Amino acid sequence: MTMLEIARSRPVVPVIEINNAGDAVPLARALIAGGIDVIEVTFRTEAAAAAIAAIRKEVPDMLVGAGTVVTKDQVTRALDLGVAFGVAPGLNPDTIEAFTKAKVPFMPGIATASEIEGALAIGCRMLKFFPAEASGGVAMLKALSGPYASLGVRFCPTGGVNPGNMLEYLSLPIVATIGGSWVATKQHIADGDWDGITARAAEALAQAAKAV
């Protein structure tokens, strides 16, 4: 499965920061109960690797990706863990090459036209638009669609995407999926708000279904 295929079939990708690996499995089960079967666990905490391993072992129906993959060590750990995909906030050709060699889908981050062309030059067409709102949001993506949509470029805007603006993003043909943390924030996870996470996951999918 390519990164674009993953994105197109899953309109909402929860971007998760886990501080306690023990929360990983109940979190994943809460998301599954709400209809979301994909998760991006970011390498922003020491618990990330253990969380990814636990979800892969205990919740096999969940498609687990590694996010914020920015160092060589994180690349190695992500691939050793057997992640389904990787994501980065920026564009690093060495990281992309490593994931490509391992035949694991990867989505680099971009914020400018020059970075899009850099991604195209190394074969990446499914791109993370980050930080979305700070980089011009929906208006910026509309502008970028002109020169790049016909080349097969598609985006996953992340960074400031929330229930109030998600439909604006998903209604753009150039957007394949969105990423965000509102479904399961650090506080939600710390509080063990599993029912709330399930409810927000279901609501996010219901909202995404309204996109035209």
C-alpha positions as CSV (number, residue, x, y, z in Angstrom):
1,M,0.0,0.0,0.0
2,T,1.3,3.4,-0.9
3,M,1.2,6.5,1.3
4,L,-1.4,8.0,-1.1
5,E,-3.6,4.8,-0.8
6,I,-3.3,5.0,3.0
7,A,-4.3,8.6,3.0
8,R,-7.2,8.4,0.6
9,S,-8.9,5.6,2.5
10,R,-8.5,7.3,5.9
11,P,-9.7,11.0,5.9
12,V,-8.6,11.7,9.5
13,V,-5.2,10.7,10.9
14,P,-4.8,11.3,14.7
15,V,-1.4,12.7,15.4
16,I,-0.5,11.4,18.9
17,E,2.0,12.3,21.5
18,I,2.2,9.6,24.2
19,N,4.1,10.1,27.4
20,N,3.2,6.8,29.0
21,A,3.5,3.7,26.9
22,G,0.9,2.0,29.1
23,D,-1.7,4.3,27.6
24,A,-1.0,3.2,24.0
25,V,-3.2,0.1,23.8
26,P,-6.3,1.6,25.4
27,L,-5.9,4.6,23.2
28,A,-5.6,2.5,20.1
29,R,-8.7,0.5,21.1
30,A,-10.6,3.7,21.8
31,L,-9.8,5.0,18.3
32,I,-10.8,1.7,16.7
33,A,-14.1,1.8,18.6
34,G,-14.7,5.2,17.0
35,G,-14.0,3.9,13.5
36,I,-10.4,5.3,13.1
37,D,-7.9,2.5,12.3
38,V,-4.8,4.6,11.7
39,I,-2.5,6.4,14.1
40,E,0.6,8.5,13.8
41,V,2.7,8.2,17.0
42,T,5.2,11.0,17.1
43,F,8.8,10.5,18.2
44,R,8.4,13.6,20.5
45,T,8.6,11.5,23.7
46,E,10.7,8.7,25.2
47,A,7.7,6.5,25.3
48,A,7.0,6.6,21.5
49,A,8.9,3.4,20.5
50,A,7.4,1.3,23.3
51,A,4.0,2.7,22.5
52,I,4.3,1.8,18.8
53,A,5.5,-1.7,19.7
54,A,2.6,-2.2,22.1
55,I,-0.1,-1.1,19.6
56,R,1.4,-3.3,16.9
57,K,1.3,-6.3,19.2
58,E,-2.0,-5.8,21.0
59,V,-4.2,-4.0,18.4
60,P,-3.4,-5.6,15.0
61,D,-6.3,-3.9,13.3
62,M,-4.6,-0.5,13.8
63,L,-2.3,0.9,11.1
64,V,0.6,2.3,13.1
65,G,2.9,5.0,11.7
66,A,5.8,6.9,13.2
67,G,5.7,10.7,13.1
68,T,8.3,13.4,13.7
69,V,11.0,11.1,12.2
70,V,13.8,13.6,11.9
71,T,17.0,11.9,13.0
72,K,18.9,8.8,11.8
73,D,18.3,7.1,15.1
74,Q,14.5,7.7,14.7
75,V,14.6,6.3,11.2
76,T,16.3,3.2,12.4
77,R,14.0,2.7,15.4
78,A,10.9,3.3,13.2
79,L,11.9,0.7,10.6
80,D,13.0,-1.8,13.3
81,L,9.6,-1.5,14.9
82,G,7.9,-2.4,11.6
83,V,5.8,0.7,11.3
84,A,3.3,0.8,8.5
85,F,4.4,4.3,7.4
86,G,6.6,7.3,8.5
87,V,6.0,11.0,8.6
88,A,8.3,14.0,9.0
89,P,7.7,17.7,9.5
90,G,10.3,18.5,6.8
91,L,12.0,17.2,3.7
92,N,15.1,15.1,4.3
93,P,16.3,13.1,1.2
94,D,18.3,10.7,3.4
95,T,15.2,9.8,5.5
96,I,13.1,9.3,2.4
97,E,15.8,7.1,0.8
98,A,16.0,4.9,3.9
99,F,12.2,4.3,4.0
100,T,12.1,3.7,0.2
101,K,14.9,1.1,0.5
102,A,12.9,-0.6,3.3
103,K,9.7,-0.4,1.1
104,V,7.8,1.5,3.8
105,P,5.6,4.4,2.7
106,F,6.8,7.8,3.9
107,M,5.3,11.3,3.9
108,P,7.7,14.2,4.1
109,G,6.6,17.6,5.2
110,I,6.6,20.8,3.1
111,A,5.5,24.4,3.4
112,T,6.7,26.0,0.1
113,A,6.6,25.4,-3.7
114,S,10.3,24.8,-3.7
115,E,10.0,22.1,-1.2
116,I,7.2,20.5,-3.2
117,E,9.5,20.4,-6.2
118,G,12.2,18.9,-4.1
119,A,9.8,16.2,-3.0
120,L,8.7,15.5,-6.6
121,A,12.4,15.2,-7.7
122,I,12.8,12.2,-5.3
123,G,9.5,10.6,-6.1
124,C,7.2,11.8,-3.3
125,R,3.7,13.0,-4.2
126,M,1.8,12.5,-0.9
127,L,3.1,15.3,1.2
128,K,2.4,16.7,4.7
129,F,1.6,20.4,4.6
130,F,3.0,21.7,7.8
131,P,2.4,23.8,9.8
132,A,-0.9,24.2,7.8
133,E,-2.6,27.2,9.4
134,A,0.7,29.1,10.0
135,S,1.7,28.5,6.3
136,G,-1.4,30.0,4.7
137,G,-4.0,27.2,5.3
138,V,-6.7,26.6,2.8
139,A,-5.8,29.7,0.8
140,M,-2.3,28.4,0.3
141,L,-3.4,25.0,-0.7
142,K,-5.8,26.4,-3.3
143,A,-2.9,28.4,-4.7
144,L,-0.6,25.4,-4.8
145,S,-3.2,23.2,-6.5
146,G,-2.8,25.1,-9.8
147,P,0.8,24.1,-10.6
148,Y,0.9,20.8,-8.8
149,A,-2.4,19.0,-8.7
150,S,-2.0,17.8,-12.3
151,L,1.3,16.2,-11.3
152,G,-0.4,14.0,-8.8
153,V,0.6,15.9,-5.7
154,R,-1.7,15.5,-2.7
155,F,-1.5,16.8,0.8
156,C,-2.2,16.0,4.4
157,P,-2.5,19.4,6.1
158,T,-1.4,19.2,9.8
159,G,-0.9,21.9,12.3
160,G,-3.9,24.0,13.4
161,V,-6.4,21.6,11.7
162,N,-9.5,21.2,14.0
163,P,-13.2,20.4,13.9
164,G,-13.9,24.0,12.9
165,N,-11.9,24.0,9.7
166,M,-11.5,20.4,8.8
167,L,-14.2,20.4,6.2
168,E,-12.6,23.4,4.4
169,Y,-9.5,21.4,4.0
170,L,-11.1,18.1,3.1
171,S,-13.3,19.8,0.5
172,L,-10.1,20.6,-1.5
173,P,-9.5,18.0,-4.3
174,I,-5.7,18.3,-3.6
175,V,-6.2,17.2,0.0
176,A,-6.3,13.4,0.5
177,T,-6.5,13.4,4.3
178,I,-6.0,15.6,7.4
179,G,-3.9,15.2,10.5
180,G,-4.6,16.5,13.9
181,S,-4.3,16.0,17.6
182,W,-7.8,17.2,18.8
183,V,-9.3,13.7,18.7
184,A,-6.8,12.5,21.4
185,T,-4.7,15.3,23.0
186,K,-2.0,14.7,25.6
187,Q,-4.5,15.7,28.3
188,H,-7.2,13.4,27.0
189,I,-4.7,10.5,27.1
190,A,-3.3,11.4,30.5
191,D,-6.9,11.6,31.9
192,G,-7.7,8.2,30.4
193,D,-10.6,9.7,28.5
194,W,-11.1,6.7,26.3
195,D,-14.9,7.1,25.9
196,G,-14.3,10.8,24.9
197,I,-11.7,9.8,22.4
198,T,-14.0,7.2,20.9
199,A,-16.8,9.8,20.6
200,R,-14.4,12.4,19.0
201,A,-13.1,9.8,16.6
202,A,-16.7,8.9,15.5
203,E,-17.6,12.6,15.2
204,A,-14.5,13.4,13.1
205,L,-15.4,10.7,10.6
206,A,-19.0,11.8,10.5
207,Q,-17.8,15.4,9.7
208,A,-15.3,14.1,7.1
209,A,-18.1,12.3,5.3
210,K,-19.7,15.7,4.7
211,A,-16.7,16.9,2.6
212,V,-17.6,17.5,-1.1
